Amino acid sequence: MTDLAAITLAAGLGTRMRSKRAKVLHQIAGETMLARSLRPIVVLGASPIIVVVGNQADEVRAAAISAFPKTELRFALQSRQLGTGHAARCALPELPEDFRGDVLLGYGDLPAVTVETLRRFLSQHRENRAPVSFITFRAANPAAYGRVIRVSGQVDEIVEARDASPVQLKINEVNSGVYLVKSNFLRDALPRLSAQNAQGEYYLTDLVKMAREQRLQVDAFVADHETEFAGINSREELAQMESQVRNQNVRKLMSSGVTVIDPPTCYVGDEVEIGADTVIGPNVQIWGKSRIGSNVRIEGTAWLRDVVVGDRCHIKLGVRAEECHIGEDSDIGPFANLRAGTELEGHNRVGNFVETKKARLGRGAKASHLSYLGDTTIGSGTNIGCGVITVNYDGYDKHETLVGDRCMVGCDTQFVAPVKIGSDVYVASGTTIIRDVPDGSLVMSHHPQREKAGWMAGFHKRHAGRKPWWEK
């Protein structure tokens, strides 16, 4: 939709959040409030999307770019907080001079608005050919929302709650703060906004009044669901939105054939995909663009972000995994930590207290317990024993360890990288490998064992008067 642009207001202080962090940077379901507010606009195809920043401008700008790196985002600075109309005015220079379409105006703290609602809103706006349209809803508790004033059923103006009369405050049709405005009208109207009101600010709502004064049509799209337009101004409202999003996502999963054992403790992001007949246990968090296959079992107390998990995998208790790929029919955990860059080809075993980082394990390779595997490629069918460590960091650089296929690596082995071990190698327990090992070898680095008879008696005598370890 090259004839649709957008302006998102994200410059506010959010003082009621009682936070040093900008309000739009607080997270809901694993992503910032701003990202959730921008996503339906991005999906709708608006271009450019202009984000008005102010408080913590650099951080807000970086968060938007990080969330949508392939989207044309522009940024306008509102250095002084002089109202919504002033914020939109700050954005005008970023709107291309030759743009002649519609401009969608909204807020960076409306994270529940859906693309379906915006699409229907845009369709009605263009069908009715109104220069100004906005979304309204019927509020159970209108509170501080601007009231929609109608005359003979037609929209006449929007009155902010602070400026409303007692009679007007009884109206329950309220302004959502989301508008569609013809670009030519917007360019003409924004510079003429007045701050003659109780707050001494420039209101976007005055666009409606200005259109009516010119006897232009103003169209109101009445939304079906009030909850889509619940703004977030406090920690309590943030928690309520988190709960709302979590419930929606979990219900969607269950309706698609996923078993969720304890829905109130399941946290799943909007972009997560999970296959049918997968079972999710209690206290599980799955975020980002994670893709979980079918017939997967996630026991519980797991944290997964941006992971791909193949079919029929078993994710045991206490697993943490981020930016990694787990091939089909693999067993992970309990208490395993798969860090970014881990790739398991399938039929793998990564057991308790094993940590991996940039580790590629071939098909059927196993590391059952108490090992660190970093910056390494391990061949198919290789078994990594207990307490194996890739010594990959020299204080300045990371170095790579290569282990071939069908190797048996004994307990308490250290690979001092960079080093390459061939295929079909047997590494004896307690070995420190400091140079390459050819295929088919047995490698060991045992030192002669020595004993000092009677040494313990002297050891205890030197510590006379102190409790030994078995009495503490």
N, C-alpha and C positions, 0 to 999 in steps of 0.2 A: 504494500500500500504506500506508494511514493507520494500520495496526496494526503497522508496523515503524518503529522509530527506530534511530539508530546513534550510537555513541560512537567517535571516532577519536583515538588517543593520539598527540600530536605535540609533546610538551613537552620531549623529551630533549635533552641537550647534544650528543651525537654526538662525544665527545672523540676517538675514533679517526680521525675524518675530518681532524683537525689543521687545523681551519678556524674562523675567526671567524663564519662564516655557519652558521645553524641547519641541522642535517642535512637536514631535510625540504625546505629551500629549494634544495638542489642539484638540478641539472636532468638529466633523462634524455630523450633524443629531443625536445629543445626545450621541455619543460615541467617544472615542479617535481615532485620526488618526491611531495610532498603531493597535488598535483593528480591525478597518476596513481593514487595510492592511493584518493582520494575518488571518482574517476569511476565505477567499477563500483557503488559505493554509491548515487550519484546516479541512475544508470540504473536500479537496482533499485527506486527510488522511496521510499527511506527518508525519513521526515520526523517530527521534525526530525533533522538531522545535527549532533551536538555535537562540536566539535573542542576537545580539551584542549591548551592552549598554555602555554608556560613560557619557555623560552629564546627570546629575540627575539620575544616574544609579539605585538607590534604588526606586525612584518614577516610573521610566519606568518599572522596574521589577515588582513592585506591580500592576501596571495598566495591564500588560499582564496577570498575574496570576488571577487577579480579573475578567478579561474578559473571560478567558478560564480555569476555575479551574480544569476541568477534562482532560485537554490535557497535554501531556508530553512536557513541555517547559524546555529548558535549557538556561543558560545565560553565555555569555562570555564578559569580560570587555576589552574595548579598552581605555586604560588610556590616550593615546596620539592620536590625530587625524592626522594620516599619510596616509589617503586615503582609498578608498574602498577595494583595494587589501589587505591592512594591516588589515582592519576590518575583512575580511573573514579569514585571517591567524589567527587572534585571536580566531576565532570560531573553528578552526580545532581540538584542544584538546577535545572539547565537542562532536565530532563526534565519535561514537563507533569504536574501532579499527577493529572489524569484519564486519563493514558495507561495502557492496560492490555494492550498488545501485547508483541511481542518486541523485544529490543534487540540489535543487532549490534555487537559490540565488536571493534576491530581497531587497526591501527597505521598511522601516516603514512609508514612506510618499507617498505611492502610494495607496490611499484609494479607488480608483474606479476600480481597476482590478477585473474582475469577475472570478468565479470558472470555468465557461464555457470556457473562453479564456485559462486559465491555463490547463484545461483538454485537449483541442485541441492541445496546445503547447506540452504537455507531450506525447500525442499520436504520433505527427509528429516526435518528437525527438527519440522516441523508434523505430518507423518504419524505420527511416533513419539510426539508429544506429551510430549517430555522438557522439564523445566524448564531444563535446562542441556545444550547441545550444543557441540561444538567440532570444528575441523578438524584431522586428523592426516595425516601422510604418512610414508612409509618413506624415511629419510635414508641416503644412501650413506656420509656422514660425520656422525654425530649431533652430535659436538663439544659445543657449549654449549647445545643445545636441551634443553628439559624432556622427560623420558622419560614415556611413557604406561604406567602400570602397570595390567595387567589381571589379574583373578581369574576363572578359569573362563570366559575369553573376554570378560567384561564389564569396562568401565572402572571402576577402583577409585579411582585418583588420578593426579595429575601431580606428578612430583618434579623440581624444578629440578636442573640438572647439578651445581651447587655443593653441593647437599644430598644427592645420590644416592650410593648405595653402589657399590662396584666391580661387583657383580652387576647392579645397575640400569643402570649406565653402558653395559652391553653391549646394552641394548635399542635397536633401531633405529627403532621407531615413536615419533615425536616430536610435540610440540605445535606447531602453526603460530602460535598466539597469536590466532586468530580464533574468536570465540564467538557463540552465540545464547543469550540468557538471557531467561526470562520476566520481565517488568518487576517483578511482585510479589516474586519470589524475589530479584532484584537489589537492590531497595530494602531488603529484610530482611537480605541477606547482607553487602553492602559495609560497613556500619558495624561489623560484627562480625569483620572480618578481623584477623588477628594478625600482628605482625612478629617472631614467635619463629622465626627462621631465620638461616642463615649471613650473609645480607646485612643483616639488621635492617630489611627492607622489607616492604611489604604486597603480596602476590602475587595477581594475578587467578586464577592456577592453583588457589588455595585454594577457589574457588567449587565446583570439582569435589569436593574433599574434603568440604566442608560439605554439599553435596547428598547425597553418599553416607552421611554420618553421620546424615542424616534419612531414609535409606533411600529416597531419590528416585532416579529413573532419570537416568543421564547417558549421552548418546548421542555417539558418535564417528563423524564423517564422514571416511572415508579418501579423500584427494584422489588423483587420478591422476598429477599432475605435481609433483614436488618443486620444479621451477624456479619455479613460481608463488609460492612462499613464501620465496624467497631474500631475506632481509633485507640491508640495506646498512649496513655499519658502517665501511667504509674506502674510500679512493680506488680501490683495486684492485677491490673489489666493485662500486663505481659504474661503472667502466669495463666490467666484465664484463656488468652489466645493460644498459648502453648498447649493447654488441655484440649481446646477446641480442634486444633490442627491434628494433634495426636489421635484423638478419637476418630476423626474423619479418615485419616490414613489407615488406621487399624481396621476400621469397618470395611474399607475398600479391599484390604488384603484378604480378610476373611470371606468376603463375597466372591473373591477370585479363586478360592480353594486352598488358602493357607490356614493352617491351624495355629492360633495364638492362644497359648495356655492361660496367660494372665494378662488380658488386654490393658489394664491400667498401668502396667509396668513395661509395656512395649512402646518404644520410641522409634518411629520410622519416618525418614524424610520423604518429601513429595516425589522426588525423582527415583526413588528406590524401586526396583523391579524384583519380584519374588515368584518363583514357579509354584505350580500346584503341588499339593501334598507335602509341602515343606512344613515342618513343625518348629515353632519358635517358643522357647521356654521363657521363664520369668526374667525380668531385669535385663532385657536385651535392647541395645541401641544400634540402629543401622542407618547410616547417613550418606550424604553425597549421591554419587551416581552408581551406587552399589547394584550389582546384578547377582541375585542368588538363584541357583538352579532349582530343579524339581527334586522332590524326595530328599531334601537336605534336612538334617536335624541339628538345630542350634540349642544346646542344652539350657543355657542361661548365663546371666552375668557376663555377657559378651559385648564388646564395643567394636563395631566394624564401620569403616569409612572408605568409600571409593574402592571397594573390593569386587572381584569377580569370583564367585564360588560355583564350581561345577556341580552337576547332578550327583546325588547320593553321597555327598560329603557329610561328615560328622564333626561338628564344631562343639567341642566339649567345654566344660565349665571354665570361665575365667579367661577366655581368649580375647586378645586385642590384635586387630589387623587393620592396616591402613595402606591404601594404594598398592595393592598386591593382587596376584592372580593365583587362585587355588584350583588346581585341576580336579576332574571328577574322581569320585571314590577315594577321597583322601580323608584321613583322620587328623584332626588338629587339637592339641591340648591334652589335658587341662593345663591352664595357666601358661599358654604359649604367647609369644609376642612377635608377630610378623610385621616388620617395619617396611617402609616404602621400598619398592623395587624387588620385593620377593616374588618369585615365579615358581610355582610347583606344577609340573607337567601333568600330574595325575597319578592316582594310586600311591600317594605319598603318605608318610607318617611324620608329623612334627609334634613331639610329645611334650611332657610337662617341663616347664622352665627352660624351654629352648627359645632363643632369640635369633631371628634372622633379619638381615638388612642387605638389600641388593644381592640376594642369594637366589641362584637358579638351581633347582633340584630336578634332575631328570626323572623320567617315569620310574616309579617304584622305589626311588631313593628314600631313606629313612634316617631320621635323627630323633631318637626316642626320648632323650631326657638330658637336661642340665648341660646344654652346649650353646656356644655363640658362633654363628656362621654369618660372617659379613664379607661383602665384596668377593663372592665366590661362585664358581660354577661346579656343581657336583653331578657326576654322571648317573645314568640310569642303573638301578639295581644296587647302588652303593649303600652300605650301612655305616652310619656315623655313631660311634659308641658314646658312652656317658662322659661328660666333662671335656669334650673336644672343643678347641678354640682355634679360630683363624686369627692369627696375630697380624692384623691388617693395617695398623696405624703406627707410623714412626714419629709422631709428634708434629709433622708437617703435611704428609701426604698419606692417602689410602692406597694400599697395594692389593693385588688380586691373587687369590688362591684357586688353582684349577685341579680338580680331582676327577679321575676318569671313571669309567663304567665298572661295575661289579667289584668294587673295592671293599675290603673289610678294615675299618678304621677302629683300632682298639681304644679303650677308655683312657682319658687323661692325655690325649695327644694334642700337640701344638703344631700348627702349620705357620711358620714364620714367613710371611709373604714379602716379596713375590716368590711364589714357588708353584711348581707343576708336578703333580703325581699322575703317573700313567694309569692305564686300565689294569684290572685284575691284580692289584697290589694289596698285600696284607701288611697293615701297619700295626706293629706290636704295641701293647698298652704302655703308656708312660713315655712315648717317643716324642722328641722334639725334632721336627723336620726343618732343615735350613737350606736344603738344596734339592733340585729336581730328582725324581725317582722314576726309573724306567718301568715299562710294562712288565707285569708278571713277577715283580720282586717282593721279597720280604724285607721290610725296613725296620730297624730298631736303633735306639741310642741309649742302651742301658749302661749305667755306671756300675763298677764292682761294688757289691754290698759289703759293708764293714760293720763289725760289732765291737763294743767296748764292754767287756764283762764287768759287772758290779757298778756301773756308772750311776744307776738310779739311787743307790744308797748315798753317794756323795751329793747328788742333786738335792735330796731331801734334807741332808745335813746342812747344806748351805742356806736352806729356807726354814731352819728350825724356829719354832714359835709361831709359824703362820699356818693357817688352815689350808690343807691341800684341796684340790678341785673336787674330790669326791665327798668332802664334808661341807662344801658351801651350798 
